[in-house]
Amino acid sequence: MVPRCFQIHPDDNVATALDPLPAGPVQLLGESAPGPILATGPTQTGHKIAVLAMEPGDPVRKFGSVIGEATKSIRVGDWVHLHNMKSRLDERSNTLDASTGAPTEGGVYV
């Protein structure tokens, strides 16, 4: 079975992984999904993958809304996360470790 991801809204430039995505072909689902894409590397279930290329400063769209902006060049099929984007919704998330999600600024959160 080809791993799947889902583009929630036609204006989104990311899709959410429904399965663990290895590098290679990915079935892109959604009402206006452009078709299969190639994942450039592994992406965990629930994480975002780019369905359109983005440059630094470009908006990252999910749910039909801007959720963040690219901080690096992002190719179609790249994992989109804290290592190549920053949130426009939650400033604290910009300080989290990209792999673990742990705070990196030394604060204590409840």
KEKE-3310 file (N, C-alpha, C; in steps of 0.2 Angstrom, whole numbers, plus 5000, padded with zeros to 4 digits):
npx = (5004:5003:5009:4999:4993:4984:4976:4969:4961:4957:4966:4977:4995:5001:5000:4993:5001:4994:4999:5014:5027:5039:5053:5049:5035:5019:5002:4991:4978:4961:4949:4954:4966:4982:4987:4998:5013:5031:5038:5052:5059:5058:5043:5033:5017:5003:5011:5016:5017:5025:5015:5017:5030:5040:5047:5058:5049:5037:5019:5013:5000:4986:4971:4965:4969:4982:4995:5008:5025:5037:5054:5065:5070:5058:5054:5043:5036:5044:5046:5037:5040:5045:5059:5059:5050:5040:5028:5014:5004:5007:5018:5027:5028:5038:5050:5052:5060:5063:5063:5059:5049:5051:5053:5065:5070:5072:5061:5048:5033:5016)
npy = (4994:5011:5024:5037:5054:5069:5083:5096:5107:5116:5127:5124:5122:5112:5095:5082:5069:5053:5041:5033:5041:5035:5040:5043:5038:5045:5044:5057:5063:5071:5084:5093:5088:5088:5076:5061:5063:5064:5060:5068:5063:5054:5056:5058:5051:5061:5073:5087:5088:5096:5101:5110:5120:5131:5147:5156:5166:5164:5160:5147:5136:5128:5120:5130:5142:5153:5147:5148:5153:5150:5147:5143:5137:5126:5111:5102:5089:5089:5087:5097:5107:5113:5115:5121:5130:5143:5147:5156:5157:5153:5159:5153:5140:5141:5140:5127:5111:5103:5090:5083:5091:5097:5111:5123:5135:5135:5138:5134:5126:5124)
npz = (5000:4996:5005:5013:5013:5018:5010:5018:5014:4999:4997:5004:5007:5012:5017:5028:5035:5035:5037:5042:5033:5022:5012:4995:4984:4988:4991:4988:4996:4996:4992:4982:4979:4971:4966:4966:4975:4979:4993:5001:5011:5027:5036:5050:5055:5056:5055:5044:5026:5012:4998:4989:4983:4994:4999:5010:5021:5014:5016:5026:5024:5031:5034:5026:5031:5036:5045:5048:5043:5031:5035:5028:5012:5005:4998:4987:4994:5005:5023:5034:5047:5063:5060:5048:5047:5055:5068:5066:5075:5088:5097:5107:5102:5093:5099:5103:5103:5087:5085:5097:5103:5115:5127:5123:5128:5142:5150:5162:5160:5163)
capx = (5000:5006:5007:4994:4992:4977:4976:4962:4958:4961:4971:4983:5001:5004:4995:4994:5002:4989:5003:5021:5029:5046:5055:5046:5028:5014:4996:4989:4970:4958:4945:4957:4973:4985:4989:5003:5019:5036:5041:5059:5062:5053:5038:5029:5010:5001:5015:5014:5022:5023:5012:5019:5037:5039:5053:5058:5044:5030:5015:5011:4993:4983:4964:4963:4972:4989:4997:5015:5029:5043:5060:5070:5067:5054:5053:5037:5038:5048:5043:5036:5039:5049:5065:5059:5044:5039:5021:5011:4998:5009:5025:5030:5030:5044:5056:5052:5064:5060:5062:5055:5044:5053:5055:5072:5072:5073:5056:5044:5026:5011)
capy = (5000:5017:5028:5042:5060:5072:5090:5097:5113:5117:5132:5122:5120:5106:5089:5079:5062:5048:5035:5035:5042:5035:5044:5040:5040:5046:5046:5063:5063:5077:5086:5096:5086:5087:5069:5058:5067:5060:5062:5068:5059:5051:5060:5054:5051:5067:5079:5090:5087:5101:5099:5116:5123:5137:5150:5159:5171:5162:5157:5140:5136:5122:5122:5135:5147:5154:5144:5150:5155:5146:5150:5140:5134:5120:5108:5098:5082:5090:5087:5104:5107:5118:5115:5125:5135:5146:5148:5163:5156:5152:5161:5148:5134:5142:5138:5120:5106:5101:5082:5080:5095:5099:5118:5124:5141:5135:5140:5129:5127:5119)
capz = (5000:4996:5011:5012:5016:5016:5010:5021:5011:4992:4997:5008:5003:5016:5018:5034:5034:5038:5038:5042:5026:5020:5006:4990:4982:4993:4989:4991:4996:4997:4987:4976:4979:4964:4964:4970:4976:4981:5000:5000:5017:5031:5039:5055:5055:5059:5053:5038:5020:5007:4992:4985:4985:4997:5000:5016:5021:5011:5021:5027:5024:5033:5036:5023:5035:5037:5051:5049:5037:5029:5037:5024:5006:5006:4992:4987:4997:5012:5030:5036:5054:5067:5057:5042:5047:5062:5069:5067:5079:5094:5098:5111:5098:5089:5103:5104:5099:5082:5085:5103:5105:5122:5127:5123:5131:5149:5154:5165:5158:5166)
cpx = (5004:5004:5003:4995:4986:4978:4969:4958:4961:4966:4977:4989:5005:4998:4998:4995:4997:4993:5010:5024:5036:5047:5052:5039:5024:5008:4993:4981:4967:4954:4948:4964:4976:4987:4995:5009:5025:5039:5049:5063:5057:5049:5033:5021:5008:5005:5013:5020:5020:5020:5014:5026:5035:5046:5052:5053:5037:5026:5014:5004:4991:4976:4961:4965:4979:4991:5004:5018:5035:5049:5066:5066:5064:5052:5046:5040:5042:5043:5043:5035:5044:5056:5065:5053:5044:5031:5019:5005:5001:5016:5030:5033:5036:5051:5056:5057:5061:5059:5058:5049:5045:5055:5063:5075:5073:5067:5052:5037:5022:5005)
cpy = (5006:5022:5035:5049:5064:5080:5092:5102:5114:5122:5130:5121:5115:5101:5086:5072:5057:5042:5037:5035:5041:5039:5040:5042:5040:5048:5052:5063:5070:5080:5089:5094:5085:5081:5066:5063:5062:5064:5062:5065:5057:5057:5056:5055:5057:5074:5081:5089:5093:5098:5105:5118:5130:5140:5154:5165:5169:5159:5150:5139:5129:5124:5128:5142:5147:5152:5146:5152:5151:5150:5148:5138:5127:5117:5104:5091:5083:5089:5095:5104:5113:5119:5120:5129:5138:5147:5155:5163:5156:5153:5155:5142:5135:5141:5131:5116:5103:5093:5080:5085:5098:5107:5118:5131:5141:5136:5133:5130:5122:5119)
cpz = (5000:5002:5009:5016:5014:5016:5012:5017:5004:4992:5001:5004:5007:5016:5025:5033:5038:5040:5039:5034:5025:5014:5000:4988:4988:4989:4992:4990:4998:4991:4980:4976:4972:4962:4968:4970:4979:4988:4999:5006:5022:5035:5044:5053:5059:5058:5046:5032:5015:5001:4987:4987:4989:4998:5007:5016:5018:5017:5021:5028:5026:5035:5032:5026:5035:5044:5053:5043:5037:5032:5032:5017:5007:4999:4992:4989:5004:5018:5032:5043:5057:5064:5051:5041:5054:5062:5069:5072:5086:5095:5102:5107:5094:5093:5105:5100:5093:5082:5091:5105:5112:5121:5127:5126:5139:5153:5157:5163:5161:5161)
residu = (MET:VAL:PRO:ARG:CYS:PHE:GLN:ILE:HIS:PRO:ASP:ASP:ASN:VAL:ALA:THR:ALA:LEU:ASP:PRO:LEU:PRO:ALA:GLY:PRO:VAL:GLN:LEU:LEU:GLY:GLU:SER:ALA:PRO:GLY:PRO:ILE:LEU:ALA:THR:GLY:PRO:THR:GLN:THR:GLY:HIS:LYS:ILE:ALA:VAL:LEU:ALA:MET:GLU:PRO:GLY:ASP:PRO:VAL:ARG:LYS:PHE:GLY:SER:VAL:ILE:GLY:GLU:ALA:THR:LYS:SER:ILE:ARG:VAL:GLY:ASP:TRP:VAL:HIS:LEU:HIS:ASN:MET:LYS:SER:ARG:LEU:ASP:GLU:ARG:SER:ASN:THR:LEU:ASP:ALA:SER:THR:GLY:ALA:PRO:THR:GLU:GLY:GLY:VAL:TYR:VAL)
# end
